[in-house]
């Protein structure tokens, strides 16, 4: 009798095994995620709430997947946090890289994602920064653009058409006009320049005047042994303009004060920022965010009307995590950018300008994203070469030097010399 029970148990176990294997074989994507936790580390803190909403939504339709979102940025160092977690063994499944320099730093941790649906639908040129032969080492978050975000009502009261500010001379005249009417317009200053945030002045403002030397191509910048900086004088005068007509103490102003306090509370006419600030402004004053703001390109002589538009970050899948976890990560990213619900979340929740095909006919949900979308459609854009700056060049040289210049402890000529030398030194060691 005991032997019969043993044989019966073996038969039943075999049947159960066959059933389970059949079930697994019927849905490869779902099987890859059975009981899997996807840890995502990303640097867009302004979208933290929305990413967590999307994660919760994904978990409902994929009950065997747990998605944990950790957002680091703003006043914190995302790259430093990522390096610390990698070295400590607390590695995320998905993390973000900003371009060739960061891909190079984390290359041993990055999986090829060329087999994803999203990679096949990425818009032309958006993958150039993360290609390695036939391998694709990242998927674009979105397209972003930046310029001068302005208060429409203030400009209207001052009698200024923002869309006509195409040269530095035109911008200067408008700034002086706004400054002369501060009390009447109810503002404390024309600009708010966040001197504590070097990236605003180096990655973003610097890019406006460095990109022309590399035809706006990030890979060209990444491989260049020298930094021409032929528009150094134009860079200086734009930085000076923002600093001289800025409210408060520039070197004591950070991103939060610039966006939330000075611009969000209508205390300045405009700020140098991008479409990513919409969510923050909307939390402060939804009506103002929806109907009262616009964005124009930073005027550069000879490049009238061109907005810097690029891929801010790429999703990288950690190649050192278990294969099951890697596949679950790819499935999640495919869901986000290729399914109806995912695409709706990208546009409606995240307010992203999509970097993928398949979003045709979908309307951007805010005026800043719409501005970026329109410039992209019209091909009146310039590239983001700052993602191709040499590793540590901005953090260790240009950023601190710009802050020294604004603090009047370094001359502009010294800054230019230092920037060129440091670039050449770093590129010679690659």
C-alpha positions as CSV (number, residue, x, y, z in Angstrom):
1,X,0.0,0.0,0.0
2,X,2.9,2.3,0.9
3,X,4.4,1.7,-2.6
4,X,1.1,2.4,-4.3
5,X,0.9,5.7,-2.4
6,X,4.5,6.6,-3.4
7,X,3.8,5.8,-7.1
8,X,0.5,7.8,-6.9
9,X,2.4,10.8,-5.4
10,X,5.1,10.7,-8.1
11,X,2.4,10.6,-10.8
12,X,0.5,13.5,-9.3
13,X,3.8,15.5,-8.9
14,X,4.6,14.9,-12.6
15,X,1.1,16.1,-13.6
16,X,1.4,19.3,-11.5
17,X,4.9,19.9,-13.0
18,X,3.5,19.6,-16.5
19,X,0.6,21.9,-15.8
20,X,2.9,24.5,-14.3
21,X,5.4,24.3,-17.2
22,X,2.5,24.6,-19.6
23,X,1.2,27.7,-17.8
24,X,4.7,29.2,-17.8
25,X,5.1,28.5,-21.5
26,X,1.9,30.2,-22.4
27,X,3.1,33.7,-21.4
28,X,6.8,34.2,-21.5
29,X,6.6,37.9,-20.4
30,X,4.5,37.1,-17.3
31,X,6.7,34.1,-16.4
32,X,9.8,36.3,-16.4
33,X,8.3,38.4,-13.6
34,X,6.9,35.7,-11.2
35,X,7.6,37.0,-7.7
36,X,10.1,39.6,-8.9
37,X,10.9,42.9,-7.4
38,X,12.1,45.7,-9.7
39,X,14.1,48.4,-7.9
40,X,14.2,51.6,-9.9
41,X,16.6,54.5,-9.0
42,X,16.0,57.6,-11.0
43,X,16.9,61.3,-10.7
44,X,13.7,63.2,-11.8
45,X,12.5,64.1,-8.3
46,X,9.8,66.4,-9.8
47,X,8.1,63.2,-11.1
48,X,8.5,61.1,-8.0
49,X,4.8,61.1,-7.1
50,X,3.8,60.2,-10.7
51,X,6.3,57.4,-11.0
52,X,5.0,55.9,-7.8
53,X,1.4,56.1,-9.2
54,X,2.5,54.3,-12.3
55,X,4.3,51.7,-10.3
56,X,1.2,51.0,-8.2
57,X,-0.9,50.8,-11.4
58,X,1.5,48.3,-12.9
59,X,1.5,46.1,-9.8
60,X,-2.3,45.9,-10.0
61,X,-2.2,44.5,-13.5
62,X,0.9,42.4,-12.8
63,X,0.3,41.0,-9.3
64,X,3.5,39.1,-9.1
65,X,5.7,42.1,-9.7
66,X,6.8,44.6,-7.1
67,X,8.1,48.0,-8.4
68,X,10.0,50.1,-5.9
69,X,10.7,53.7,-7.0
70,X,13.6,55.7,-5.4
71,X,14.0,59.3,-6.7
72,X,17.2,61.2,-6.0
73,X,18.0,64.7,-7.3
74,X,17.3,68.4,-6.8
75,X,19.6,69.2,-3.9
76,X,21.0,65.7,-3.8
77,X,23.7,64.1,-6.0
78,X,22.1,61.3,-8.1
79,X,25.3,60.1,-9.6
80,X,27.0,60.0,-6.2
81,X,24.1,58.0,-4.8
82,X,24.2,55.5,-7.7
83,X,27.9,55.0,-7.3
84,X,27.5,54.4,-3.6
85,X,24.7,51.9,-4.1
86,X,26.6,50.0,-6.7
87,X,29.8,49.8,-4.6
88,X,27.8,48.8,-1.5
89,X,26.0,45.9,-3.3
90,X,22.6,47.6,-3.0
91,X,22.2,47.7,-6.8
92,X,19.0,48.8,-8.5
93,X,17.4,46.8,-11.3
94,X,16.9,49.9,-13.4
95,X,18.9,53.1,-13.1
96,X,19.4,56.1,-15.3
97,X,22.4,57.3,-17.3
98,X,22.6,60.7,-18.9
99,X,24.7,59.9,-22.0
100,X,28.0,58.5,-23.3
101,X,30.1,59.6,-20.3
102,X,27.8,57.9,-17.8
103,X,27.4,54.8,-20.0
104,X,31.2,54.5,-20.0
105,X,31.3,54.8,-16.2
106,X,28.8,52.0,-15.6
107,X,29.4,49.9,-18.8
108,X,30.0,46.7,-16.8
109,X,26.6,47.0,-15.2
110,X,24.5,47.8,-18.3
111,X,22.5,45.2,-20.3
112,X,21.8,45.3,-24.0
113,X,18.1,46.3,-24.5
114,X,18.0,46.1,-28.3
115,X,15.5,43.2,-28.0
116,X,12.8,45.4,-26.4
117,X,9.8,46.8,-28.3
118,X,10.6,50.2,-27.0
119,X,14.1,50.2,-28.6
120,X,12.6,49.4,-32.0
121,X,10.1,52.3,-31.7
122,X,12.6,55.0,-30.5
123,X,12.6,58.1,-32.7
124,X,15.6,58.6,-35.1
125,X,18.8,59.8,-33.4
126,X,17.5,59.4,-29.9
127,X,19.6,56.3,-29.3
128,X,22.8,57.6,-30.8
129,X,24.3,58.4,-27.4
130,X,23.8,54.9,-26.1
131,X,24.7,52.7,-29.1
132,X,27.6,50.3,-29.1
133,X,27.8,48.6,-32.4
134,X,24.5,46.7,-32.6
135,X,23.9,46.9,-28.9
136,X,21.6,49.5,-27.3
137,X,22.5,50.4,-23.8
138,X,19.6,52.5,-22.7
139,X,16.0,53.6,-23.5
140,X,15.1,57.3,-23.7
141,X,13.0,58.7,-20.8
142,X,11.6,61.3,-23.1
143,X,12.5,64.5,-24.9
144,X,13.0,67.7,-22.9
145,X,13.6,71.3,-23.8
146,X,14.6,74.4,-22.0
147,X,14.8,78.1,-22.4
148,X,13.3,81.1,-20.7
149,X,10.0,80.2,-19.0
150,X,8.1,83.4,-18.7
151,X,5.0,84.9,-17.0
152,X,2.6,85.7,-19.8
153,X,0.6,88.3,-17.8
154,X,3.7,90.2,-16.8
155,X,5.0,90.3,-20.4
156,X,1.5,91.4,-21.6
157,X,1.3,94.3,-19.1
158,X,4.8,95.4,-20.1
159,X,3.9,95.4,-23.7
160,X,6.4,92.7,-24.7
161,X,5.9,89.9,-27.2
162,X,8.1,87.1,-25.9
163,X,8.1,85.3,-29.3
164,X,9.8,88.3,-30.9
165,X,12.9,88.0,-28.6
166,X,15.2,86.3,-31.1
167,X,18.5,88.2,-30.5
168,X,20.5,89.2,-27.5
169,X,19.8,92.9,-28.3
170,X,16.1,92.3,-28.3
171,X,16.2,90.3,-25.1
172,X,18.4,93.1,-23.4
173,X,15.8,95.7,-24.4
174,X,13.0,93.7,-22.9
175,X,14.9,93.0,-19.7
176,X,15.5,96.7,-19.2
177,X,11.9,97.5,-19.9
178,X,10.7,94.9,-17.4
179,X,13.2,96.1,-14.8
180,X,12.1,99.7,-15.1
181,X,8.4,98.7,-14.5
182,X,9.0,96.3,-11.6
183,X,6.7,98.0,-9.1
184,X,3.9,98.5,-11.7
185,X,4.2,94.9,-12.8
186,X,4.2,93.6,-9.2
187,X,7.5,91.7,-9.5
188,X,10.7,91.8,-7.4
189,X,13.1,91.2,-10.3
190,X,13.3,90.1,-13.9
191,X,15.1,86.8,-13.4
192,X,16.0,84.4,-10.6
193,X,19.3,82.8,-11.2
194,X,20.0,79.8,-8.8
195,X,23.8,80.2,-8.2
196,X,23.8,77.2,-6.0
197,X,22.9,75.0,-8.9
198,X,25.9,74.9,-11.2
199,X,24.1,72.7,-13.7
200,X,21.7,75.5,-14.6
201,X,24.6,77.7,-15.6
202,X,27.0,75.1,-17.1
203,X,25.1,72.1,-18.4
204,X,22.2,74.1,-19.7
205,X,23.3,77.7,-20.3
206,X,26.8,76.5,-21.2
207,X,25.3,74.1,-23.8
208,X,23.6,76.9,-25.6
209,X,27.0,78.4,-26.4
210,X,29.1,75.2,-26.6
211,X,26.8,73.2,-28.8
212,X,27.4,75.3,-32.0
213,X,31.1,74.2,-31.9
214,X,30.0,70.6,-32.2
215,X,27.0,71.0,-34.5
216,X,24.8,70.1,-31.6
217,X,26.0,66.5,-31.6
218,X,26.6,64.8,-28.3
219,X,28.9,62.1,-29.7
220,X,31.1,64.8,-31.5
221,X,31.5,66.6,-28.1
222,X,32.2,63.3,-26.3
223,X,35.1,62.4,-28.7
224,X,36.5,65.9,-29.1
225,X,40.0,66.3,-27.7
226,X,39.6,70.1,-27.4
227,X,37.0,72.6,-26.4
228,X,36.8,75.5,-28.9
229,X,34.4,77.7,-26.9
230,X,34.3,80.2,-29.7
231,X,31.2,81.8,-28.2
232,X,32.7,82.4,-24.7
233,X,32.0,86.2,-24.8
234,X,28.3,85.5,-25.6
235,X,28.2,82.9,-22.8
236,X,29.5,85.5,-20.4
237,X,27.1,88.3,-21.4
238,X,24.1,86.1,-21.0
239,X,25.2,84.8,-17.6
240,X,25.9,88.4,-16.6
241,X,22.5,89.5,-17.8
242,X,20.7,86.9,-15.7
243,X,22.9,87.6,-12.6
244,X,22.7,91.4,-12.8
245,X,18.9,91.5,-13.2
246,X,18.2,88.6,-10.7
247,X,16.2,88.9,-7.6
248,X,17.9,88.3,-4.2
249,X,21.4,86.9,-3.6
250,X,22.2,84.7,-6.6
251,X,24.7,82.6,-4.7
252,X,22.2,81.9,-2.0
253,X,19.4,80.8,-4.4
254,X,18.7,77.2,-5.2
255,X,16.4,75.4,-7.6
256,X,13.5,75.2,-5.2
257,X,13.6,78.9,-4.5
258,X,13.9,79.8,-8.1
259,X,11.0,77.7,-9.3
260,X,8.7,77.4,-6.3
261,X,9.2,80.8,-4.6
262,X,10.2,83.3,-7.1
263,X,8.5,82.1,-10.3
264,X,5.7,80.0,-8.8
265,X,4.6,82.9,-6.6
266,X,4.8,85.4,-9.6
267,X,7.8,87.4,-8.1
268,X,9.9,87.4,-11.3
269,X,9.1,87.8,-15.0
270,X,11.1,84.8,-16.2
271,X,13.6,82.1,-15.3
272,X,16.0,79.9,-17.2
273,X,14.5,76.4,-16.9
274,X,12.7,73.7,-18.9
275,X,9.5,71.9,-19.4
276,X,10.2,69.6,-16.3
277,X,9.2,72.5,-13.9
278,X,5.5,72.3,-14.9
279,X,4.6,69.8,-12.3
280,X,6.1,71.9,-9.5
281,X,4.5,75.2,-10.7
282,X,1.1,73.4,-11.0
283,X,1.2,72.2,-7.4
284,X,1.6,75.9,-6.3
285,X,-0.8,77.5,-8.8
286,X,-2.6,75.2,-11.2
287,X,-4.4,78.0,-13.1
288,X,-1.1,79.9,-13.6
289,X,0.7,76.7,-14.7
290,X,-2.0,75.8,-17.2
291,X,-2.7,79.2,-18.8
292,X,-0.2,81.8,-17.5
293,X,3.2,80.5,-18.6
294,X,5.1,80.0,-21.8
295,X,8.7,79.2,-22.9
296,X,11.0,80.7,-25.6
297,X,14.5,79.7,-26.7
298,X,17.5,81.5,-25.1
299,X,18.4,84.0,-27.9
300,X,21.7,83.1,-29.6
301,X,22.8,85.3,-32.5
302,X,22.8,83.2,-35.7
303,X,20.6,80.5,-34.1
304,X,17.4,82.5,-33.8
305,X,14.5,80.5,-32.5
306,X,16.3,77.2,-31.8
307,X,15.4,75.5,-28.6
308,X,17.9,73.0,-26.9
309,X,16.0,69.7,-27.0
310,X,17.4,66.3,-26.1
311,X,17.1,63.1,-24.2
312,X,17.8,64.0,-20.5
313,X,18.3,60.4,-19.3
314,X,18.2,56.8,-20.5
315,X,16.8,53.9,-18.6
316,X,19.6,51.3,-18.1
317,X,18.9,47.7,-17.0
318,X,21.4,46.2,-14.6
319,X,23.2,43.3,-16.3
320,X,24.4,41.9,-13.0
321,X,20.9,41.3,-11.6
322,X,19.3,37.8,-12.1
323,X,18.1,37.2,-15.7
324,X,14.5,36.9,-14.5
325,X,14.8,40.3,-12.9
326,X,16.4,41.8,-16.0
327,X,13.5,40.5,-18.2
328,X,10.9,41.8,-15.8
329,X,12.6,45.2,-16.0
330,X,12.5,45.2,-19.8
331,X,8.8,44.1,-19.7
332,X,8.0,47.1,-17.5
333,X,9.8,49.6,-19.8
334,X,8.0,48.1,-22.8
335,X,4.7,48.4,-21.0
336,X,5.4,52.0,-20.2
337,X,6.2,53.1,-23.8
338,X,4.3,50.8,-26.0
339,X,0.9,50.0,-24.4
340,X,-2.2,52.2,-24.4
341,X,-2.2,52.6,-20.7
342,X,1.5,53.2,-20.4
343,X,1.5,55.8,-23.2
344,X,-1.4,57.6,-21.6
345,X,0.6,57.8,-18.3
346,X,3.7,59.1,-20.1
347,X,1.7,62.0,-21.6
348,X,-1.0,62.7,-19.0
349,X,0.7,61.8,-15.7
350,X,4.4,62.5,-16.4
351,X,3.8,65.3,-18.9
352,X,6.6,63.8,-21.0
353,X,7.2,64.7,-24.7
354,X,7.6,61.2,-26.0
355,X,10.8,60.0,-27.7
356,X,9.0,57.1,-29.4
357,X,6.8,56.4,-32.3
358,X,3.2,55.4,-31.6
359,X,2.2,58.6,-29.7
360,X,0.8,60.3,-32.9
361,X,-2.4,62.2,-32.2
362,X,-1.9,62.4,-28.4
363,X,-2.0,66.0,-27.1
364,X,0.7,67.4,-24.8
365,X,-0.9,68.2,-21.4
366,X,0.9,71.5,-20.6
367,X,2.1,74.6,-22.4
368,X,5.8,73.9,-21.7
369,X,5.7,70.4,-23.2
370,X,3.7,71.7,-26.0
371,X,6.4,74.3,-26.8
372,X,9.1,71.5,-26.8
373,X,6.8,69.4,-29.0
374,X,6.2,72.2,-31.5
375,X,9.9,73.0,-31.8
376,X,10.7,69.4,-32.3
377,X,8.0,69.0,-35.0
378,X,9.3,72.2,-36.7
379,X,12.9,71.0,-36.4
380,X,13.9,74.3,-34.8
381,X,16.1,72.7,-32.2
382,X,19.7,72.3,-31.2
383,X,21.3,69.3,-29.4
384,X,22.3,68.6,-25.8
385,X,26.0,68.2,-26.0
386,X,26.4,68.6,-22.2
387,X,25.7,64.8,-22.0
388,X,29.0,64.4,-23.8
389,X,31.1,66.6,-21.6
390,X,34.2,64.7,-20.3
391,X,33.5,62.8,-17.0
392,X,33.8,65.2,-14.0
393,X,34.6,68.2,-16.2
394,X,31.4,70.1,-15.2
395,X,31.4,68.9,-11.6
396,X,35.1,69.6,-10.9
397,X,35.9,72.4,-13.2
398,X,33.3,74.4,-15.1
399,X,30.7,74.3,-12.3
400,X,32.9,75.5,-9.4
401,X,34.6,78.0,-11.8
402,X,31.3,79.6,-12.8
403,X,30.4,79.9,-9.1
404,X,33.8,81.5,-8.4
405,X,33.2,83.9,-11.3
406,X,29.8,84.9,-9.9
407,X,31.4,85.3,-6.5
408,X,34.0,87.6,-8.0
409,X,37.0,85.5,-7.0
410,X,37.8,84.4,-10.6
411,X,37.9,86.4,-13.9
412,X,36.1,85.2,-17.0
413,X,39.4,84.8,-18.9
414,X,40.7,82.6,-16.1
415,X,37.5,80.5,-16.3
416,X,37.8,80.0,-20.1
417,X,41.5,79.1,-19.8
418,X,40.8,76.6,-17.0
419,X,37.8,75.1,-18.8
420,X,39.8,74.5,-22.0
421,X,42.8,73.0,-20.2
422,X,40.7,70.7,-18.0
423,X,38.8,69.4,-21.0
424,X,42.0,68.6,-22.9
425,X,43.5,66.9,-19.9
426,X,40.5,64.7,-19.3
427,X,40.1,63.8,-22.9
428,X,43.8,62.9,-23.2
429,X,43.4,60.2,-20.5
430,X,40.4,58.4,-22.2
